[in-house]
């Protein structure tokens, strides 16, 4: 699934002369069985600080000023077990370009 989504976005970008307004990856999200144990790995072994916790209970670990790793309990999350959130300069244009290229554009988490 994750490879498919990435390939769909790449193919969509190649299918048109107008480039997608992407700046990078905002975060990658993982559904985990044991959130506390996973958090200990990301902070203790990888050294990533906890940036914030969402209202739904997902932990976000800071990789850089613009990139995060999200961990959420797999059984409690409404998100897929793995997802990538892309950073864009223009969400409306990105969604329109993706739809025009036949790629379903999910509702943005925040516009």
N, C-alpha and C positions, 0 to 999 in steps of 0.2 A: 504494500500500500504506500509506504513512504517513498519508495523508489518511483512508483507510478505517478504520484503527485508531483515529484520533482521533474520527472520526464515530461509530464503534461505542461508544466509551466515553461520548461525549456523549449518544447515544441511550439507552444503558443508564441513565445518570443521570436522564434525563427520564422514563423509563418507570416509575419507582417513586417513592413518596412518601419513602422513606428515602434520604437523601443518601449518596453514596459518601464514605468517610472519606479524602479526598485533601487533601494539604497543598501540593502543587505538583509541579514537574518536578525529579527528582533529577539526571538527566543525559540528554543526547541523545548517541547514538553513531553514528559514521560509519565505514564501511569506506573506506579510501583506498588509492590505488595506491602512493604514495610517502610512507611514514610520516615520514621525516626531513624532507622538503620541506614536508609539511603541518604538522609540529610547528614548523618555523621560521616559518611564516606565523602560527600561533596565538600563539607567544611574541613574535616580532619585530614583526609588524605589528599584531596585536590586543592585545599586551601581557598575555596571560593566562599566569600562571605554571604550570609543571608541578606538579601536586599529588602524583601518584604514578603508578607503572607497575604494572599487574596482573601476576600470575604468568604469564599467557598473553601478555604483551608489549604490551598496549594502554596508551596514554598517556592520562592524565586531566588536563585543564587546568581550573584553578579559576576559575569565574565569580563565585561568591559562597560563603559558608560552607556552603550547602546545594545548590549547583548546579555541575555539571561538564559539560565536553564531552569525550567519549571518541573517540579515534582509534585504529583498529586496521587492520592490513593486510587489505584486502578478500579477498585470495586465501587468507589463513591463518586468518581468523576463522570461528568457528562461528556467530557472531551474524549476523543479517540485515545487509544493507548500510546500513540505517538503522533505528534503534530509539529509542524514548523510554522511559525508566524513571521511573515515577511514585513520588512520596513519599507514604506513607500513615501514618495514625496507628494503623491496625489492619489488618495484612496478612490475617489470617484472615477478618475481616468483609468486607474488600474482595473477596477471592477468592470468598467465598460469595455476596455480592450480585451479582457479575458472572456467576457460574454460574447463579444463579436467574433472571437476565435473558437467558440464552441466549448469553452471551459467554464463549468459552473463556478460562479463567484460567490462564496458564502458570505453571509452578513459579517461585516467587520465588527471586531470586538469594541473598537472605538474609532470614530471618524475623526 
